[in-house]
Amino acid sequence: MTLNRRKLLGGGLTCAAVFATDATTPTGAVDSPGLPAGTFTRSAKAIGEASEDFGHIIHRPPRAVFRPSSTAEVGTAIRWAGDRGLKVAARGQGHSTYGRAMAEGGIVIDMRGINAIQHVDADRIVVGAGATWREVLTATLSKGLTPPVLTNYLELSVGGTLAVGGIGGTTSRHGMQADNVLELDVVTGDGRELTCSADLNPDLFDAIRGGLGQCAVITRATLRLIRAPGRVHRFQLFYPDFRSLTADQRLMLADGRFDQLQGAILPDGAGGWRYQLDGAIFHDGDAAPDLEVLDGLSDQRDGAVVSDLTYLEDASAFARLEALLRSNGQWANPHPWWLTFLRGSHAERIAAEILQDLTSDDVGPFGRITYYPLLTGALLSPFVRMPAEDVAFPFNIIRFPSSNAAAGSKAMVAKNRALYERVRSEGAVLYPVSAFPMTGDDWQDHFGPAWPRLRQAKERYDPRHTLTPGYQVF
């Protein structure tokens, strides 16, 4: 990107030093007075990494990458960037799918260095926001504990998922990951280092959980813990059609027979679909659950897959798919994912209509459409949006295209936008990690009655609109 010479000179010697070429610093570190030594870099590798994400659709190079090791260093960087009119985005593991953790021409804060597991108590863990959920789970299982909600993929960062919500197989019982936070240490957009909770700076606490990084950067989180089960008895049940899958999912949700209830629509390899209910029961290894738990279901029982795994093995199941996709090169292909929550009252109708227009090519041979009901009553974070009904259905098109062709991913992004228009007219709510562009008006519609509170929090904690430009909320 070509820098504006007038702006560069206007920033004085400090700004010029930060954007000096790497020729004087072979490691890529940049001499920047007022900032911790060695924390800024403009190396080609660092800029290239910060210009990409898991989606491989959007490419927005920052001017520099900042690598802090403490909350104080994050505060220094945000104040420094804000004084110079530069946008700032915090980046964890880079698993955004549409450039949400990018800051074109600004500063990307690489949070991976703030990943310390500080301590584990009987009911909580204190961790750096750059820690992954796998690191969290490893630390807690050594004490026989677990976070109440885990994402299906454990290599996501704590700070990244709390900013959007963090959904998992136990969300019906325990809410989102954002609902299981006890306290947060953050740096606001105007550079203040604050602690917030339900009792301390509660407006900021609410605005951060599900607030898309618009008001502050999370640096440390205190997370609630519960006792971890020893083992997981998992049932994968298959159905001949979409209607019978939905009927059994609703039955299992109403009866509460499973500790986890999910489901998927999978390519069958012949141009059609397989319909899968995925349920799990936690136990401690003394005796596996009785198969009577499946009484009254209409699945094709001969095709059922029943397994019994340790809790960690079960939580790590997605890692096997990741290893396969990395080995065949498809992990690096574009991932134009689309995620939404349908109203429970008519989820089956809307999902069936969309399925009629989809083929296996729309998801790829290893992709899937996730579809299952959840209870919304446990979701309490005000900025994590849900349909205003007791039951909602996540309906997500998880695409793993077999090709990295840009034209194909562009077409899928356009389809995502059209699908969004279609479902929100029926009361569906976006899960805000989807791969398609959103305008400020779209976000206002998304947040609905919570929008005035988010706008007020933005003006209170990030008045210069420094943070997280990738969402284009404000």
N, C-alpha and C positions, 0 to 999 in steps of 0.2 A: 504494500500500500504506500502511495506517495504522501509524505507528510506536508502539511501546510506550513510553509516557511515562516510566515508572519506569526502564526500561533506558536511555533517552536521557539522563535527568538523572543516573543513576548513572555514566555515562561521563564526566561532567565537562564543562568548557568546551570542551576539544578536540573531543570527539565532537559537541557541539552545533554547533560551528563548521562541521564537515564537512557536517552535514546541514541547514545553513541554506538558505533558499530562494535561488533565483537572482536575486531581486529586487535584491540588493546587488551582483551581479556579472553584468551583462548578457551577457557572453560565455559564461556557464555555468560558469566556473571557480569553485572553492570555496576560501575561505580556511581552511586547515587547518594549524594550528601543528604543527611536527614533520615535515611532509611538503614535498617540493619545490614551490615556488610554481607555481600554474597547472596542476598535473598532475591534480588532481581536478576532476570536473565532475558536475553533476546536471542539465544542460540536458535539455530534453524530447527533443531529437534524439539525444543520446548515450544516454540511458536507453532510448529506444525501440529504437535499434539493438542495444543489448546485451540487450534482451528478446526478440530474434528470432534466428533462424538460417536457414540454407538450407532446412531442413525445413519451416518455417512451420507447425509443429504445436504446439510447446510455447512458452509465453509466460511468462517469469519475470523481472520487473523487478528489477534490483539497486538498492541504495541510492545507489550512486555508481559512476562509471567513472574508472579511473586510467590515465593515459597517460604511461608512462615513456619515457625515452630512454637508459637505461643499466641494467646489472645492479644497480648500487648502489641506484638508485631502486626497482627491483622489490623488493629486499631490504627497504628502508625501508617500503614499502607492506605487504608481507606481515607484517613484525613488528608494524606499527601495527594492522593488521586483526586479527591473532591475539591481541594484547593486549586487544582489545575483543570477542572472541568472534565475529567476523564471518567468514563463509566467503569464499573467494577462488577465482575461476576465471580462467585465462588464456585470452584469445581472440585468434586470429589473423585469418583472413579470414572467419570466421563460417560455415564450410561444414559444420558439424555438422548432423545431420538430426533430432535429438531432444533438444535442450536440454543437451547435454553440456558446453558451454562457458558455461553460465549459472550465476549465483549469486544466487538469489532473496533479496532483503533483504541481500545482502552486497556485495562489491566485484568488479567485472569489470576485469581488467587488459587493456587494449587493447595488444597487442604490436606493432602495425604500425609504431610508431616505432623499434623495435629491429630494423632490417632492413638494416643496413650490410653490404656485401660488403667484408670487411676485407683479405683478400689471397688470391690464387690462386697455388699452387705447382705443381710438376710432377705431384704425386700427391694434392693435397688443396686444399680451399677452406675458409676460415673465414668464417662468415656469422652475422648476427643471426638469432635464431629467428623473427622476424616476417617475414623475407624469403620471397617466394614461390619456388617451384621454377622459374618462368619467369625471375625475376631471377637465380637461381643459374645456370641454363643459359645465359642471355645472357652472363654474366661468364665462364663456363668455355669456351664455344665460341670466344671471342676468342683463347683459348690452344690451341684444337684439342682440348679436353678435355670430358668430360661426367661427371655422376654415373652410376654403373653402372645404377641403377634410377630411372626416372621414372614418376610417376603419369600416368595417361591425361589428367588435367586438371592443367595446370601452375599454376593460380592458387591452389593450396593452400599453406599456410605450412609452412616446414620444421619448426618445433616441433610443429605440429598433427599432421603425418603420423608423425613419429618416436614420438609418444606412443601411436599405435595400431599401427604397423608400417610402412605405406607400400608397397602392392603395385603392381607394374607389369608390363609385358610381358616383361621380362628377369628376372623373379624366379626362374624355374627355374635360371638360371645364376648369379645374383648374390645371391639372397635378397631380403629386404625392404630398404627404405631404412634401417630400423633396424639392419640387419646391416652397413651400410657407413658407420657413424659411427666416427670415431677418437677423438673427445674431446668432452665437453660441459661448458659452464659453466652452472651452475644455481643457483637459490635454493630451499632446502628449505622445507618447511612451517613449520619453526620459525625461519626467517629467516636461515639460514647460507648464505653465498655460497661455493660449492664448485666445484672442477673434478673431473671424474671421467672414467675411461677403463677399459680392460681391466686396467690396472696400478695405477691410482689410484682409490681408493674404488670398487672393482669391484662391490660389492653395490649401490651407488647407481646406477652405470652400467647394470647389468642391470635394476634396478627402473624406471628411467625409460623405457627403450626397450620400448615396448609395454605399459607399466604404467599407461596411462590417466591420466597426470597426478596420480597419487595421492601421490607423494612429493616432487616438486619441480617448479618451473617452469623450463623450458629458456630460457636467454637467448642462448646462443651455441653453435654447433655446428661442429666440424671434420669435414668429410665427405671420404670417399675419392673420387678421380677416376681415370678411365681415358681412353685415347685415344678421341676421338669419331669415328665414321665420317663420311664426307662425304655419303653418300646412303643412302636406304632404298628397296629394291625390295619393294613390298607386293603381296600376293596376297589378294584377297577371293574365296573359292570358295563356291559355294552347292550345297545338297544337297536331295534330295527328301524326306528323312525324318531323324528324330533319330538313329536307329541308325547310318546310314551316316556322318553327321557325327562321331559319337563314335568310330567305328572308325578313321576317317582321322586324327582328332586324336591318338588313341593311337599310331598308326603314326608320325606326324610327331614326336611327343615322343620315342618310342623311338629313332628314327633321328637326331634332332638336326639335322634339315635347316634349321630356321629359327632365326634369332637371337631372334625374338619369335614366340610362338604363343599366340593367343587365339581366341575364338569367341563367337558370339551367336545367340540365337533372337529373331527380329524379327517384329513384326506385318506381315502381308502386305497389309493394306488391305482384305481380304475376309473378315475374321473368323478367319483361320488364321495359320500361322506360316511364316517362311522360316528356313532353317538355314544359318548362315554360319561358315566357318572363316577366320580372319584370321591370315596369317603374313607375316613380313618377313625379308628378308636384308639385312644391312649391307654396303656396299661403298664404294669410294672414287672412283667415277665413271669409272674407266678402262674398265670393261665391265660391263654389267648382267648379273645372274645368268641362266644358261640355264634355259629352261622345263623341262628335264629334271628339275629339282628336284621337279616335280609328278608324276613317273612313278609309276604304281601307285595313284593316287588315284581315287575313284569319284564325284567331284563332277560337276555339270552344267557341263562345260567351256565350253559356248557362252555361259553367263551369267557367266563369271569376269570380275572387274575387276582389271586389273593396272596398277599405277602406279609411277612412279619419282620420288621427291621428295628435296629436301634433308633432312638430319637434323632441322633446326629445323622445317621445314614439316610433316614427319610427326609430330613430337612435339606440334605445335600443332593437330592435326586436330580435337580436341574444341571448340576455340574457334569453329569454324564453326557447330556445333550450338548453342553458347551464344548466338552472335549471332542466330541464327534464333529461338530461344526468347525472348530478350529483346525482339526486334522484335514478336513476336505476343503478348507478355504472359505466356507460360506459365512463364518462368523464376521468376516470383514466386509461382507456385502451390505448394501443399504437395508435398513429396517424401518420401513414406513408403517409403524404400528398405529393402531387406532383403538382407543379405549374409552368406554362409556358405561353409564349406569342407566338401565331402562327401568321404567316404572313397573312394579310387579304386577299391576292390574292388567297390563296388556303387553307384557314382555314377549310372550310366546308369539303373538300376532306379528309384532314388529320384527322380531328376530327371524321368523319364518319368511317374511317378505324380503328381507335383506339376503337371506341365504339363497333365495331363488335367483338372485342376480350375481352370486359368487360362484367361482369355480376353484378347484384345487390350485390352479395357477395363481390365484390371488393371494395365497398364503405360502406357497412353495411346499416341497415334499416333506420338510421338517416343521412346517408351521402348523398353527392350529387356531381355532376360534374358541376362546374360553367363554363359558356360559353356565351360570348357576345362580341360585337365589341366595340372598343374605338378608339378615334382619338388620334394620337400620337403627334400632333403638340404642345400641351401644356406641354409636358414633356421635360424639359430643363436641368435637372441635368445630367452632362456628364457621371457619373458612374452608373446611372440607365439605364440599357440596354433595348432596344426595337428593334424589326425588323425594317429595314430601309424602311418602307412603311407608308403611311398616316393613314392606319387602321391596327390595330392588334386585335387579339382575345385572351383574357385570357382563357385558357383551363386548369382547375384545378380539380384534383381528390381529393376531400375532404373526406377522409375516417374516419368513426367512426365505427370500427369493433365491433361486439357484443361480441367478445372474447378477452382476454388478452394473448392468447397463443403466446409465443415468436417465435415459428416456423412460424406461420402465418404472423407476422409482418416482419420477416426476408425475407420471400418469396415476400412480397409486396415491400420491399426495393429493392430487386433484379429486380422486374418488373419496378420499378421507374427508375432504372439505364438504363434498356433496352429501356424504352420509351424515355428517354432523348436522347440516341444515335439515336433513330429513328427520332425524330422531329428536332434535331439540324442539321441533314443532309439536312433538308428541309428549313433551315433558321429560325427556331424557336429560341427563346431566353428564357433562364431559369429565373424565378423569384426566387431569391436565398434564399428561406426559405424551400426548398424542402427536403424531407427525403431520401437522398441517398449520398454515398461518392463521393467527387470530388477531383481530383488531381490538382497539380499546373498547369499542362498543360491544364486541363479542364478550370480552371479559366482564364488562358491567352486567351484561345479561347472565353470564355464568354465575357470578357471585350473588345476583339477585338482591334480596333484602339485606345481605351482609355487605353490599358494596359501599354504602356510606361509611361504615366503620373502617373498612380497609383503606379507603381514600383518606380519611382523617388520620389514620395511623401512618400512612405514607407521608403526609405533610408534617406530622409530628416527629417522625424518626428518620426520614430520608427526604428532607425538604428540597435538596438539590437534585433529586431523582438520579442518584449515583448508582444505585444497586440493580443488578440483575436485569439488564436491558433485553435479554434474549426472549423473554415472554411478551414484550411489547404491551404490558398492561396499562402503563400510564404514558 
